[in-house]
Amino acid sequence: YENKIINRDSIYTKWYHNEVRALYLHPVSKQLYVGNNQGLHYWKDEKLIPVLDTSLQLSNISVLYGISTHLWVGTESSGLFIYRFKDHQLFQISDASYIRSIKPDEENTLLIASNEGVLVVDSLREIERYTVEDGLLTNEVQDAYYDRERYIYVANSEGLLKLDRSAYIQNPVSSED
């Protein structure tokens, strides 16, 4: 590892007026996708180009996660969507209103943190939802992580919760764990 000194005067910087909330770089095409309050765009010739027809345009995009075939789009107001690259189709997966994070696990499952709990979406797009009725301290989930032991760690304003997904038993994480 070698330290390099960067001359700040030589860095090209341009500020755009639209708030950028999420980025995704397609692994094959190397196309950069941008999510903001005005919708889903791609970056071309230093401009944001809308991906969707204006009648389908999403707003308030909060998070993007993708693979080579499709892009998962989380919003603050309209739910969770999948955008298919090959035919430019958009499908709503969930109406959970505020999607905060989208993370994969090792079993082709996605963990979605939302204001309506944790959504677990499998490869068939079937959804399990964990909420206060299942033992969460609050439905306002900031983040979630799934480990190899089948535990879901849930971060929220009340602290950290450890869910045993295989047994549907919720165990608060203490400082002794």
Stockholm file with secondary structure:
# STOCKHOLM 1.0

chainA/1-177         YENKIINRDSIYTKWYHNEVRALYLHPVSKQLYVGNNQGLHYWKDEKLIPVLDTSLQLSNISVLYGISTHLWVGTESSGLFIYRFKDHQLFQISDASYIRSIKPDEENTLLIASNEGVLVVDSLREIERYTVEDGLLTNEVQDAYYDRERYIYVANSEGLLKLDRSAYIQNPVSSED
#=GR chainA/1-177 SS CCCCCCCGGGSCCCCCSSCEEEEEECTTTCCEEEEETTEEEEEETTEEEESSCTTTCCCSEEEEEECSSEEEEEESSSCEEEEETTTTEEEEEECCSCEEEEEECTTSCEEEEETTEEEEECTTCCEEEECGGGTCSCSCEEEEEECTTSEEEEEETTEEEEEETTTTEEEECCTTC
#=GC SS_cons         CCCCCCCGGGSCCCCCSSCEEEEEECTTTCCEEEEETTEEEEEETTEEEESSCTTTCCCSEEEEEECSSEEEEEESSSCEEEEETTTTEEEEEECCSCEEEEEECTTSCEEEEETTEEEEECTTCCEEEECGGGTCSCSCEEEEEECTTSEEEEEETTEEEEEETTTTEEEECCTTC
//
